[in-house]
Amino acid sequence: MTIAAKFGGTSLADGSRIRHACNIMKADPERRFMIVSAPGKRYADDEKVTDLLYRIYEEKDSREDLLDHVFERFAGIVQELGIDFDLAEERREIEKTLAEGCAVDAIVSRGEYLSAKITAAYMGWPFVDAANLIRFRENGRLEEALTYRTARGELEEYEYAVIPGFYGSGPNGVIRVFSRGGSDVTGAIVARAVEASVYENWTDVTGIMSADPRVIENPHAVRYISYRELRELSYMGASVLHEDAVFPLKNTGIPIRVCNTMDPEKEGTWIVAKYPVDRGSHPVTGIAGKKGFSNLQIEMAMMNSQIGFGARILEIIASHGISYEHTPTSIDIMSVIADTKAMDPHRNELIMEIDQEFHPDRVFIEDNMSLIAVVGEGISANVGVAARVLQSIAEAGINVRMIDAGCSELNIIIGVNDSDYEKTIRALYKGLYEFL
Protein backbone atom coordinates (compact mmCIF):
# COMPACT_ATOMS: atom_id res chain seq x y z
CA MET A 1 0.00 0.00 0.00
CA THR A 2 1.10 3.55 -0.73
CA ILE A 3 0.01 6.86 0.81
CA ALA A 4 0.57 10.22 -0.87
CA ALA A 5 0.53 13.02 1.71
CA LYS A 6 0.27 16.74 1.00
CA PHE A 7 1.17 19.30 3.68
CA GLY A 8 -0.19 22.84 3.58
CA GLY A 9 1.65 26.09 4.20
CA THR A 10 0.67 26.40 7.87
CA SER A 11 2.07 22.91 8.47
CA LEU A 12 5.42 24.02 6.96
CA ALA A 13 5.66 27.60 8.21
CA ASP A 14 8.99 27.16 10.01
CA GLY A 15 11.65 24.57 10.73
CA SER A 16 9.96 23.04 13.77
CA ARG A 17 6.72 22.50 11.84
CA ILE A 18 8.58 20.98 8.89
CA ARG A 19 10.31 18.62 11.33
CA HIS A 20 6.91 17.69 12.79
CA ALA A 21 5.48 17.04 9.30
CA CYS A 22 8.48 14.87 8.45
CA ASN A 23 7.94 12.89 11.65
CA ILE A 24 4.35 12.23 10.53
CA MET A 25 5.68 10.94 7.21
CA LYS A 26 8.23 8.67 8.89
CA ALA A 27 5.68 7.33 11.39
CA ASP A 28 4.08 5.23 8.65
CA PRO A 29 6.29 3.51 6.05
CA GLU A 30 3.34 3.52 3.63
CA ARG A 31 3.64 7.33 3.42
CA ARG A 32 6.03 7.36 0.49
CA PHE A 33 5.29 10.56 -1.45
CA MET A 34 5.28 13.96 0.28
CA ILE A 35 3.82 16.97 -1.55
CA VAL A 36 4.61 20.33 0.01
CA SER A 37 3.32 23.89 -0.13
CA ALA A 38 5.35 27.05 0.36
CA PRO A 39 5.77 28.15 4.00
CA GLY A 40 2.64 29.88 5.29
CA LYS A 41 2.06 32.26 8.15
CA ARG A 42 3.89 31.63 11.42
CA TYR A 43 1.57 33.99 13.31
CA ALA A 44 -1.48 36.16 12.59
CA ASP A 45 0.36 39.22 11.20
CA ASP A 46 2.94 37.21 9.26
CA GLU A 47 3.03 37.06 5.46
CA LYS A 48 2.92 33.87 3.40
CA VAL A 49 6.00 33.22 1.27
CA THR A 50 3.82 32.98 -1.84
CA ASP A 51 2.38 36.45 -1.13
CA LEU A 52 5.92 37.80 -0.79
CA LEU A 53 6.86 36.25 -4.12
CA TYR A 54 3.87 37.86 -5.83
CA ARG A 55 5.00 41.18 -4.39
CA ILE A 56 8.54 40.62 -5.69
CA TYR A 57 7.14 40.33 -9.18
CA GLU A 58 4.77 43.30 -8.87
CA GLU A 59 6.83 45.77 -6.79
CA LYS A 60 9.99 46.26 -8.82
CA ASP A 61 11.35 49.04 -6.58
CA SER A 62 11.19 46.80 -3.49
CA ARG A 63 12.55 43.60 -5.01
CA GLU A 64 15.83 43.45 -3.12
CA ASP A 65 14.20 44.03 0.25
CA LEU A 66 11.48 41.47 -0.48
CA LEU A 67 14.03 38.92 -1.69
CA ASP A 68 15.93 39.50 1.54
CA HIS A 69 12.75 38.79 3.46
CA VAL A 70 12.03 35.57 1.55
CA PHE A 71 15.53 34.21 1.95
CA GLU A 72 15.65 35.18 5.62
CA ARG A 73 12.57 32.94 6.03
CA PHE A 74 14.26 30.04 4.29
CA ALA A 75 17.58 30.65 6.07
CA GLY A 76 15.75 30.41 9.40
CA ILE A 77 14.18 27.12 8.32
CA VAL A 78 17.54 25.69 7.19
CA GLN A 79 19.12 26.71 10.48
CA GLU A 80 16.29 25.20 12.56
CA LEU A 81 16.54 21.93 10.65
CA GLY A 82 20.33 21.85 11.04
CA ILE A 83 21.06 20.99 7.42
CA ASP A 84 23.61 22.16 4.87
CA PHE A 85 21.77 23.87 2.01
CA ASP A 86 23.09 26.44 -0.50
CA LEU A 87 20.49 29.23 -0.48
CA ALA A 88 22.90 31.68 -2.13
CA GLU A 89 22.84 29.70 -5.37
CA GLU A 90 19.03 29.51 -5.27
CA ARG A 91 18.80 33.28 -4.84
CA ARG A 92 21.11 33.86 -7.80
CA GLU A 93 18.82 31.69 -9.95
CA ILE A 94 15.77 33.75 -8.97
CA GLU A 95 17.58 37.04 -9.62
CA LYS A 96 18.63 35.73 -13.04
CA THR A 97 15.04 34.70 -13.82
CA LEU A 98 13.79 38.17 -12.84
CA ALA A 99 16.45 39.88 -14.94
CA GLU A 100 15.37 37.88 -17.99
CA GLY A 101 11.85 39.30 -17.72
CA CYS A 102 10.09 36.11 -16.70
CA ALA A 103 6.34 35.55 -16.30
CA VAL A 104 4.93 35.77 -12.79
CA ASP A 105 4.42 31.97 -12.52
CA ALA A 106 8.15 31.35 -12.68
CA ILE A 107 8.69 33.47 -9.55
CA VAL A 108 5.70 32.56 -7.39
CA SER A 109 6.38 28.82 -7.86
CA ARG A 110 9.75 29.13 -6.12
CA GLY A 111 8.16 28.99 -2.66
CA GLU A 112 7.05 25.40 -3.20
CA TYR A 113 10.25 24.58 -5.09
CA LEU A 114 12.52 25.67 -2.22
CA SER A 115 10.22 24.22 0.43
CA ALA A 116 10.43 20.81 -1.28
CA LYS A 117 14.19 20.93 -1.84
CA ILE A 118 14.85 21.83 1.80
CA THR A 119 12.41 19.21 3.09
CA ALA A 120 13.94 16.55 0.83
CA ALA A 121 17.41 17.44 2.12
CA TYR A 122 16.22 17.09 5.71
CA MET A 123 14.39 13.81 5.03
CA GLY A 124 17.22 12.32 2.96
CA TRP A 125 14.64 11.58 0.23
CA PRO A 126 14.89 12.38 -3.49
CA PHE A 127 13.50 15.72 -4.71
CA VAL A 128 11.31 15.35 -7.80
CA ASP A 129 10.51 18.61 -9.61
CA ALA A 130 6.79 19.05 -10.35
CA ALA A 131 7.80 20.68 -13.65
CA ASN A 132 8.78 17.19 -14.82
CA LEU A 133 5.44 15.67 -13.79
CA ILE A 134 2.62 18.10 -14.48
CA ARG A 135 1.85 19.47 -17.92
CA PHE A 136 -0.22 22.50 -18.87
CA ARG A 137 -1.57 23.54 -22.25
CA GLU A 138 -0.74 26.92 -23.78
CA ASN A 139 -4.02 28.32 -22.40
CA GLY A 140 -3.06 27.35 -18.83
CA ARG A 141 -5.41 24.37 -18.53
CA LEU A 142 -4.08 21.07 -17.23
CA GLU A 143 -3.09 18.56 -19.93
CA GLU A 144 -4.66 15.69 -18.00
CA ALA A 145 -3.84 12.58 -20.01
CA LEU A 146 -0.24 13.66 -20.61
CA THR A 147 0.18 14.64 -16.94
CA TYR A 148 -1.06 11.30 -15.60
CA ARG A 149 1.08 9.37 -18.07
CA THR A 150 4.20 11.48 -17.40
CA ALA A 151 3.82 11.48 -13.61
CA ARG A 152 3.24 7.73 -13.52
CA GLY A 153 6.30 7.03 -15.63
CA GLU A 154 8.52 9.36 -13.62
CA LEU A 155 7.41 8.37 -10.11
CA GLU A 156 7.55 4.60 -10.64
CA GLU A 157 11.32 5.01 -10.42
CA TYR A 158 11.11 6.22 -6.80
CA GLU A 159 10.35 4.40 -3.56
CA TYR A 160 10.12 7.71 -1.68
CA ALA A 161 10.09 11.33 -2.89
CA VAL A 162 9.36 14.93 -1.94
CA ILE A 163 7.48 16.90 -4.59
CA PRO A 164 6.63 20.64 -4.72
CA GLY A 165 2.97 21.49 -5.18
CA PHE A 166 1.24 24.33 -7.06
CA TYR A 167 3.10 24.27 -10.38
CA GLY A 168 4.05 22.32 -13.47
CA SER A 169 5.28 23.23 -16.92
CA GLY A 170 3.71 24.30 -20.17
CA PRO A 171 4.93 24.03 -23.75
CA ASN A 172 8.69 24.63 -24.10
CA GLY A 173 9.18 24.03 -20.37
CA VAL A 174 7.68 27.34 -19.24
CA ILE A 175 6.57 27.20 -15.58
CA ARG A 176 2.78 27.40 -15.06
CA VAL A 177 0.89 27.41 -11.76
CA PHE A 178 -2.54 26.34 -10.61
CA SER A 179 -4.81 28.88 -8.89
CA ARG A 180 -4.03 29.57 -5.22
CA GLY A 181 -4.26 26.46 -3.10
CA GLY A 182 -3.33 24.37 -6.12
CA SER A 183 -0.91 22.18 -4.17
CA ASP A 184 -4.02 20.20 -3.24
CA VAL A 185 -4.43 19.39 -6.93
CA THR A 186 -0.76 18.39 -7.23
CA GLY A 187 -1.25 15.99 -4.34
CA ALA A 188 -4.27 14.41 -6.00
CA ILE A 189 -2.38 14.01 -9.29
CA VAL A 190 0.52 12.32 -7.49
CA ALA A 191 -1.89 10.03 -5.60
CA ARG A 192 -3.44 8.96 -8.88
CA ALA A 193 -0.08 8.50 -10.60
CA VAL A 194 1.29 6.19 -7.89
CA GLU A 195 -2.09 4.44 -7.45
CA ALA A 196 -2.15 5.38 -3.78
CA SER A 197 -4.46 3.64 -1.34
CA VAL A 198 -5.15 7.01 0.33
CA TYR A 199 -4.42 10.66 -0.43
CA GLU A 200 -3.82 12.44 2.89
CA ASN A 201 -4.21 16.22 2.97
CA TRP A 202 -2.57 17.62 6.10
CA THR A 203 -3.74 21.07 7.17
CA ASP A 204 -4.38 23.18 10.29
CA VAL A 205 -7.94 21.99 11.03
CA THR A 206 -9.32 18.67 12.18
CA GLY A 207 -11.21 17.81 9.03
CA ILE A 208 -13.97 19.60 7.17
CA MET A 209 -16.47 21.54 9.26
CA SER A 210 -20.23 21.41 8.68
CA ALA A 211 -20.32 25.23 8.65
CA ASP A 212 -17.92 28.18 8.67
CA PRO A 213 -16.31 28.38 12.17
CA ARG A 214 -16.02 32.16 11.72
CA VAL A 215 -19.82 32.28 11.77
CA ILE A 216 -20.80 29.20 13.81
CA GLU A 217 -18.98 28.60 17.09
CA ASN A 218 -17.50 25.09 17.18
CA PRO A 219 -19.39 23.50 14.28
CA HIS A 220 -19.00 19.75 14.27
CA ALA A 221 -16.55 18.08 11.93
CA VAL A 222 -17.86 15.97 9.08
CA ARG A 223 -16.68 12.35 9.21
CA TYR A 224 -17.57 11.41 5.61
CA ILE A 225 -18.21 13.62 2.60
CA SER A 226 -18.61 12.66 -1.05
CA TYR A 227 -16.52 14.06 -3.88
CA ARG A 228 -19.62 15.84 -5.21
CA GLU A 229 -20.47 17.39 -1.84
CA LEU A 230 -16.92 18.63 -1.38
CA ARG A 231 -16.99 20.25 -4.81
CA GLU A 232 -20.21 22.10 -3.93
CA LEU A 233 -19.03 23.23 -0.49
CA SER A 234 -15.59 24.30 -1.73
CA TYR A 235 -17.09 26.34 -4.55
CA MET A 236 -19.47 28.03 -2.13
CA GLY A 237 -16.71 29.14 0.20
CA ALA A 238 -15.63 26.19 2.37
CA SER A 239 -11.88 26.53 1.83
CA VAL A 240 -10.25 23.51 3.48
CA LEU A 241 -9.48 21.88 0.13
CA HIS A 242 -9.08 23.32 -3.38
CA GLU A 243 -12.33 22.77 -5.30
CA ASP A 244 -10.50 21.06 -8.20
CA ALA A 245 -8.60 18.60 -6.00
CA VAL A 246 -11.19 15.86 -6.42
CA PHE A 247 -11.07 15.72 -10.23
CA PRO A 248 -7.93 13.57 -10.60
CA LEU A 249 -9.37 11.03 -8.13
CA LYS A 250 -13.13 10.99 -8.66
CA ASN A 251 -13.11 7.96 -10.99
CA THR A 252 -10.31 6.06 -9.23
CA GLY A 253 -11.93 5.21 -5.90
CA ILE A 254 -8.93 6.67 -4.03
CA PRO A 255 -10.27 8.33 -0.86
CA ILE A 256 -8.97 11.66 0.47
CA ARG A 257 -8.37 12.02 4.18
CA VAL A 258 -8.19 15.57 5.57
CA CYS A 259 -6.05 15.57 8.72
CA ASN A 260 -4.76 18.06 11.30
CA THR A 261 -0.96 18.26 11.39
CA MET A 262 -1.08 19.49 14.99
CA ASP A 263 -3.36 16.63 16.08
CA PRO A 264 -2.33 13.70 13.88
CA GLU A 265 -4.14 11.06 15.95
CA LYS A 266 -7.58 12.48 15.07
CA GLU A 267 -9.32 10.65 12.23
CA GLY A 268 -10.30 13.84 10.37
CA THR A 269 -12.67 13.77 7.40
CA TRP A 270 -12.83 11.09 4.69
CA ILE A 271 -13.74 12.26 1.19
CA VAL A 272 -15.13 9.28 -0.69
CA ALA A 273 -16.76 8.36 -3.98
CA LYS A 274 -19.48 6.38 -2.20
CA TYR A 275 -20.70 6.66 1.39
CA PRO A 276 -19.85 3.71 3.63
CA VAL A 277 -22.80 4.60 5.90
CA ASP A 278 -26.54 5.14 5.45
CA ARG A 279 -27.47 8.80 4.90
CA GLY A 280 -31.11 8.38 5.95
CA SER A 281 -30.85 10.08 9.33
CA HIS A 282 -28.21 12.66 8.28
CA PRO A 283 -29.14 13.90 4.80
CA VAL A 284 -27.31 17.25 5.12
CA THR A 285 -23.51 17.37 5.11
CA GLY A 286 -22.81 21.07 5.40
CA ILE A 287 -23.75 24.70 4.90
CA ALA A 288 -21.57 27.19 3.03
CA GLY A 289 -21.98 30.47 1.21
CA LYS A 290 -20.52 33.55 -0.43
CA LYS A 291 -21.33 37.24 -0.41
CA GLY A 292 -21.13 39.72 -3.27
CA PHE A 293 -23.46 38.64 -6.07
CA SER A 294 -25.64 40.70 -8.41
CA ASN A 295 -28.92 39.85 -10.12
CA LEU A 296 -29.43 41.00 -13.70
CA GLN A 297 -33.21 40.84 -14.18
CA ILE A 298 -35.08 41.08 -17.48
CA GLU A 299 -38.87 41.43 -17.49
CA MET A 300 -40.67 41.00 -20.81
CA ALA A 301 -44.17 39.91 -21.72
CA MET A 302 -44.32 36.74 -23.87
CA MET A 303 -40.65 36.07 -23.24
CA ASN A 304 -41.33 32.32 -23.33
CA SER A 305 -42.50 32.50 -26.96
CA GLN A 306 -39.17 33.88 -28.22
CA ILE A 307 -37.04 30.88 -29.15
CA GLY A 308 -33.41 31.42 -28.22
CA PHE A 309 -34.12 34.36 -25.90
CA GLY A 310 -32.30 32.86 -22.91
CA ALA A 311 -29.40 31.64 -25.02
CA ARG A 312 -28.90 35.12 -26.48
CA ILE A 313 -28.96 36.76 -23.02
CA LEU A 314 -26.26 34.37 -21.81
CA GLU A 315 -24.29 35.00 -24.99
CA ILE A 316 -24.29 38.75 -24.29
CA ILE A 317 -23.13 38.11 -20.73
CA ALA A 318 -20.39 35.73 -21.90
CA SER A 319 -19.15 38.29 -24.45
CA HIS A 320 -18.12 40.47 -21.50
CA GLY A 321 -16.18 37.63 -19.87
CA ILE A 322 -18.74 37.09 -17.11
CA SER A 323 -19.41 33.63 -15.70
CA TYR A 324 -22.91 33.28 -14.27
CA GLU A 325 -24.02 31.31 -11.20
CA HIS A 326 -27.77 30.78 -11.60
CA THR A 327 -30.56 31.67 -14.01
CA PRO A 328 -33.86 31.49 -12.08
CA THR A 329 -36.80 32.25 -14.37
CA SER A 330 -40.56 32.58 -14.56
CA ILE A 331 -42.76 32.84 -17.64
CA ASP A 332 -42.03 36.56 -18.23
CA ILE A 333 -38.93 37.14 -16.08
CA MET A 334 -35.36 35.92 -16.47
CA SER A 335 -32.68 36.54 -13.85
CA VAL A 336 -28.95 35.97 -14.24
CA ILE A 337 -26.94 35.93 -11.03
CA ALA A 338 -23.20 36.58 -11.23
CA ASP A 339 -20.32 37.81 -9.11
CA THR A 340 -20.66 41.57 -8.57
CA LYS A 341 -16.94 42.18 -9.18
CA ALA A 342 -17.21 40.52 -12.58
CA MET A 343 -20.42 42.29 -13.54
CA ASP A 344 -19.63 45.75 -12.18
CA PRO A 345 -17.37 47.05 -15.00
CA HIS A 346 -19.93 46.03 -17.64
CA ARG A 347 -23.29 46.81 -16.07
CA ASN A 348 -24.15 49.80 -18.27
CA GLU A 349 -23.14 47.98 -21.46
CA LEU A 350 -25.14 44.90 -20.46
CA ILE A 351 -28.30 46.87 -19.83
CA MET A 352 -27.86 48.90 -23.03
CA GLU A 353 -27.22 45.85 -25.25
CA ILE A 354 -30.17 43.90 -23.85
CA ASP A 355 -32.44 46.94 -24.13
CA GLN A 356 -31.42 47.63 -27.73
CA GLU A 357 -31.83 44.04 -28.89
CA PHE A 358 -35.03 42.99 -27.06
CA HIS A 359 -36.74 46.22 -25.87
CA PRO A 360 -37.86 44.49 -22.66
CA ASP A 361 -40.45 46.00 -20.34
CA ARG A 362 -37.75 46.37 -17.71
CA VAL A 363 -34.08 45.48 -17.27
CA PHE A 364 -32.04 46.29 -14.16
CA ILE A 365 -29.30 45.00 -11.85
CA GLU A 366 -29.69 44.46 -8.09
CA ASP A 367 -26.58 44.10 -5.93
CA ASN A 368 -25.68 42.93 -2.41
CA MET A 369 -26.87 39.34 -2.69
CA SER A 370 -25.39 36.35 -0.86
CA LEU A 371 -25.78 32.76 -2.03
CA ILE A 372 -25.94 30.06 0.63
CA ALA A 373 -25.91 26.34 -0.14
CA VAL A 374 -27.32 23.53 1.98
CA VAL A 375 -25.44 20.50 0.65
CA GLY A 376 -26.00 16.78 1.09
CA GLU A 377 -26.28 13.59 -0.94
CA GLY A 378 -29.38 12.71 1.08
CA ILE A 379 -31.35 15.89 0.42
CA SER A 380 -33.33 14.58 -2.54
CA ALA A 381 -34.49 11.49 -0.62
CA ASN A 382 -35.64 13.39 2.47
CA VAL A 383 -38.83 15.41 1.97
CA GLY A 384 -38.37 17.33 5.21
CA VAL A 385 -35.15 19.15 4.42
CA ALA A 386 -36.47 21.83 2.04
CA ALA A 387 -39.38 22.58 4.38
CA ARG A 388 -37.01 22.94 7.33
CA VAL A 389 -34.73 25.24 5.32
CA LEU A 390 -37.57 27.67 4.57
CA GLN A 391 -39.03 27.37 8.05
CA SER A 392 -35.67 28.18 9.68
CA ILE A 393 -35.20 31.26 7.52
CA ALA A 394 -38.77 32.47 8.01
CA GLU A 395 -38.57 32.09 11.81
CA ALA A 396 -35.41 34.22 11.78
CA GLY A 397 -37.28 36.98 9.88
CA ILE A 398 -35.01 36.78 6.84
CA ASN A 399 -36.23 37.80 3.38
CA VAL A 400 -35.42 35.23 0.67
CA ARG A 401 -34.47 36.82 -2.67
CA MET A 402 -33.99 33.53 -4.52
CA ILE A 403 -34.37 29.81 -3.95
CA ASP A 404 -33.21 26.98 -6.20
CA ALA A 405 -34.37 23.64 -4.86
CA GLY A 406 -35.91 21.90 -7.82
CA CYS A 407 -33.10 20.97 -10.18
CA SER A 408 -30.36 19.50 -8.02
CA GLU A 409 -30.43 16.32 -5.97
CA LEU A 410 -27.41 17.59 -4.07
CA ASN A 411 -28.15 21.08 -2.77
CA ILE A 412 -30.63 23.82 -2.00
CA ILE A 413 -29.43 27.33 -2.90
CA ILE A 414 -30.82 30.35 -1.05
CA GLY A 415 -30.26 33.98 -2.07
CA VAL A 416 -30.46 36.61 0.69
CA ASN A 417 -29.23 40.14 1.28
CA ASP A 418 -25.54 40.41 2.12
CA SER A 419 -26.54 42.01 5.41
CA ASP A 420 -28.40 38.80 6.33
CA TYR A 421 -25.57 36.41 5.40
CA GLU A 422 -24.31 35.47 8.88
CA LYS A 423 -27.82 35.50 10.32
CA THR A 424 -28.96 33.06 7.63
CA ILE A 425 -26.05 30.68 8.22
CA ARG A 426 -26.83 30.62 11.94
CA ALA A 427 -30.54 30.11 11.37
CA LEU A 428 -29.91 27.22 8.97
CA TYR A 429 -27.36 25.56 11.24
CA LYS A 430 -29.73 25.71 14.18
CA GLY A 431 -32.76 24.61 12.18
CA LEU A 432 -31.00 21.76 10.38
CA TYR A 433 -28.89 20.51 13.25
CA GLU A 434 -30.74 17.22 13.57
CA PHE A 435 -30.13 16.54 9.86
CA LEU A 436 -26.38 17.22 10.03
N, C-alpha and C positions, 0 to 999 in steps of 0.2 A: 504493500500500500504506500501511496505517496501523498503528502500534504503540501500544497502551495500556500504560503502565508504572506499576506501583504500587511505592512505596518505603516500607519499614517504619520503625518508630521508631528503631532503631539507626542506620539510614542517614541520619536527620534529627535526630540528638541535639543538634547544635550548628550554629553558622553555617558552619564549615568543611565539615562533612559535607553540609549542604544545598547549599553551593556545588558540592561534588563531584558530588552527585546531579544538579544542574542541568547540569553539564558533560556528564554521561552523556546526558541528554536532548538537549542541543544537538549532540552528536556524530553523531546520526543524524536527518536531517530527517523520517524516517518516524515517529519518536517524537513524537506530536502531543498525546497526552492523558496527563497526569501525575496520578496519584492518590496522596495523601500520608496518612501516619499522623501521630499526635501525636509530639512528640520523646520518644525513649526514654532509656535510661540512657547517660550519658557515660562512666561507669566503674562498677566492680562494686558499690560501696556507694551509688550514686546512686539516685534515685527517678524512675520514669517520670511524665511530666506527667499521663497519664490516672489513675494511682494518686493523685496529689496532688488531682486534681479530684474523685475519689470521696471522698477525705478531707474536702474542703471541704464537700461535701454532708452527710456523716455527722457531722463534728466541729464543731458549731455554735460552740463556745467558742473554737475555733482558726482560724476562718474568715479573719480579717484577716491573720494571720501566714502562713497557707497561700496566700492570694491573693497576698501579697507574694512568696512563693517562686515561684509560677507565673509571675508577671509579671517577676520578675528573670530567669528562664530565657529568656523571650521577648525581654526587653530586651537580654540578652546576644547573642541570635541576630541581632536587628535591627542592633545595633552591629557585629557581626562582618561582616555582609553589606553594611554601609555604605549602608543605604537609609533613606528618610524614611517612618516608619510611626507612626500615632497609636495607641499602646497605651493611653493614658489613656481614650480614648473606649470602647475595647473593654472595659476594666475596669469602667467605669460601667455598660455594658450587662449584664455578668455580675452585678454587685451589684444592679442593678434586678431581674433575673430571680430572684435568690435572695430578695430582699425580697418578691416576689410569691408566694412559696411554690411554686416550680416543682417538677416531677418531676426525679428524678436524671438522666434522659437528657439533659435540656436543658443541664445543667452539664457532664457528662463528655464531651459531644460537642464542647465548645469547644476542646479540644486540637487536634483535626483541623482545625476551622474556622480557628483562628488560624495553624496551621502552613501551611495552604493559602493563606490570604490573604497571609502574609508571603512565601511562596515565589513566588506569582504576581507580587507587587510586584517581587521581585528579578529574575524571569525577563522581566518586561514582557509577560506573557501574561494573558488574561482569567481571573478567578476565577469559577467556576460552583459555586454552593451545592448540595451533595448533597440538601438538603431540597427542592429543585425537581426532582430527578431520581428519587429513590427513594421508593416509597410503601409504607407498612405498613398492615395492617388494625388494627382496634381491639384484637384479641388479641395484637398484636405480631408476627404472621407477615407475611412479605413478600407484597405484592400483586404477583405476578410479571407478569402480562399488562399491568397498568396501568404498572408500573415500566418495562418494556422499551419500551412505546409512548411514555411520557412522556420517558424519557431519550433515545430516538432523535430525537424531535421537537425537543428542546431542543438537543442537541449537534450536530445537522446545521448549526446556525447558526455553529459555531465551527471555525476551521482548527486552532487550538491552544487548550488550556485546562488549568488546574490545578483539581483537584477534591478536596475533603476526603473521606476514607474514613470508615467506621464508622457513619454515621448517615443517616437520611432523615427523612421526616415521615409522621405518621399522619393520621387524620381531623381536620379543623379546623386543620391545620398544626402540630400538636403534634410536637415532636422525638422520634423513636424511634431507638434504637441496635440494632445487631446484638450478638451475644455478643462477648466479647473476641477480638481478632484479626480482627474483621469487616471491616476495610479490604480484606482479600483478596477478600471477596465484592463490595464496591463496585467494585474493579478489574475483576472478572470481568463485572459488570453493564455497566460502561462499555465494555469490550472487545466485548461482544455488541451494545450499542446502536450503536456506530460501525462494526460489522462489521470489526473489526481482523483483520489477518493473523496477529498474535501478541499474546498477553497476557504481558508480562514482569513478573515478581514479583521485585523487588530486595530482598535481605535481607543478613544478615551471615554466611552460609555459602555454600560453593560447591556449591549443589545439594542434593538430598535424599540422605541417607546410607542405606546398607543396614541399619544398626543404630544404636542410640543411642550417640553418641560419649562419653557419660558412663559407659557400661558397657564398650564395646569401643573400644580405643585405635586411632585412625585407621581407622575403617571406610571402605570404598571408596564413592565417590559413584556414584549410579545415573544412567546416561546417559538411559535412557528408562523411563517408568513410565506405565501406563494410568490413565485417570480412575478406574476401579473400584479399582485397586490403591492409588492415593493415598487414596481415601475410607477404605479398610480400615486403612491404616497411620496415617492422621491420627486416626481414631477410637480406635485402640489406643495412642495416645500419641506418635507421630511428629509434632512440632509445627511443622514448617517452614511449612506452609500450613494455613489454616483448612479444616476438613473439609467445609464447605458451599461452598467457593469453586469447585468444579467444576460445580455444578448449572446455573448460567447458561450454561455453555459446552458441556456434554456432548453436546448434539445439534446443535451448530453446526460442529464440526470445527476450531474455533479452538484451536491448541495453547497451552499455558502453558509458559513458560520461566522456571525459577527460577535467578536469577543472584546473584553476590556483588558488592555495591556496591564493596567494597574491592579486588576483583580482576576488573574488568569484562571482561577479555579471555578469561577462562575460559568454556567453553561452558555449564556448569551442567547442569541436568537438564531434559529435555523431557517434559512431561505431555501425552499424546496419546490420542485416541480409539482408534486402531489402531496397533499396533506396526509400525514400518518395517523391523524386523529379525526373523529367525527366533528363536523362543524355545526351540528344541529343546535346546540345550546349556546354557541358563541359565534354567531354569523358575522359580527363586525370585528375587523382586525385593528383598524385605526382611524384617526381623524387628522386631517392635515389641510392646510390652506395657504393662500397667497393674497396679498393686497395689491392694489394698483392696476385694476382693469377698467376698460371703457366699453360702453355699449353703443355701437352705431345702429340706430333704429330707422327703418324705412317703413312708412305707412302708405299704402296705395290700394285703392279699391280694385277688385278683380285681379289682384296680383297672381292668384293661383292659376289664372287662365293664360298667363304669358309664359309659354314654354321657354325654358332657358334663363328665366329671370334670376333665379338664385345663383346659377353658374356664372352669369355675367357679373353679378355683384361681387362674388368671390374673386373673379378674375381682376376686377378693378382694384380690390384690396391687395391681391398678390402683386400687381404691377408696381405697387409702392413698397414692396419688400416686407409686408406685414403678414405674420402668421397668426391665424385666428384660433380661438379656443373652443367656442361653442356658437351654434347658429339656431337658437330657439325661434320658432316661428308660430304664427297662427294664419288663418286664411288670408288676411289682408295686412299682416305685419311680419317683417323679417328683421331679426336682430343679429348682429355679428359682434361677438365679444372678443376683444384682443387686449394685449398689454398696452397700458396707457403710454408708456415710454416709446413704444413702437408706433403707435397711432398719432401721437401728439404732433410730430413735424408735418404730418400730411392731412390733418383734419379738414382744413379748408378746401384742399384739392379734392378730397374724397367726396365731401358734400356737394361741391360744384359739379364734379363729373357725374355723380349719380343723378343730380337734379337735371342736368342738361340732357342726359340720355333717356331718363324714364319719366321726368316731370311728376314725381310722386306727390301725394297730398302733403306729406311731411317727411323730412329727413333731418336727423339731429344726432348729436353725440352726448351721452351722459357719462360722467367720470365717477371716480371714487367708489368703485365696486370691488369687493373681495369675493373670491371663489373658495368655497370650503367643500372638501370631499369627505364623505363617509364611505370607507372602503372595506370590502369583505367578500370573499368567495361565496359566503353563505347568504348574502343579502337577497338574491333572487328567489331563494327557496323559503324565506321566512317572511310571511305577509305582515308581520308586526313592525318591521324595522322602519319602513317609510312613514307609517303612521306615527311612530314614536319620534322620528326626526322632526316632523312638522309640529307635533304636540310640544316637544321640548322648546322649539323656537318660539312658538306662540305664547307659551307660559312665561317666557322671558321677555315678552313684549317687543320682539324683534321683527322688523318689516322684511319680508322676503322679496327680493327684486327678481329672482330667477330660480327655477328649480328644474333639474333634468334628472328624472328618475325612471323614465320609460324605456330608454334604449340600451342601457348597459346592465348586464347581470352582475357587475362587479362594484359599482359605486352609485352613490346619489350625490349630485352636485347642487349646492345651494349658493345663490348669489345674494350678498347683503351689502349694506353700506360699509365702507372702510371703518367708520367710527364704531361699528358694531362687531368688528372682527373677533376681538378677544372675548367679548360677551357671548358671541355665538359658539365659539369653541368650548367655552365653559358650560354653556347650556346643553350642548350636544353630549359632552363627556358625562355630565351628570345624568342626563336623560337616557343615555344608551349604556350606562355602566354595566347593567346586567347582561348585555349582549356582547360585551368586550371579552 
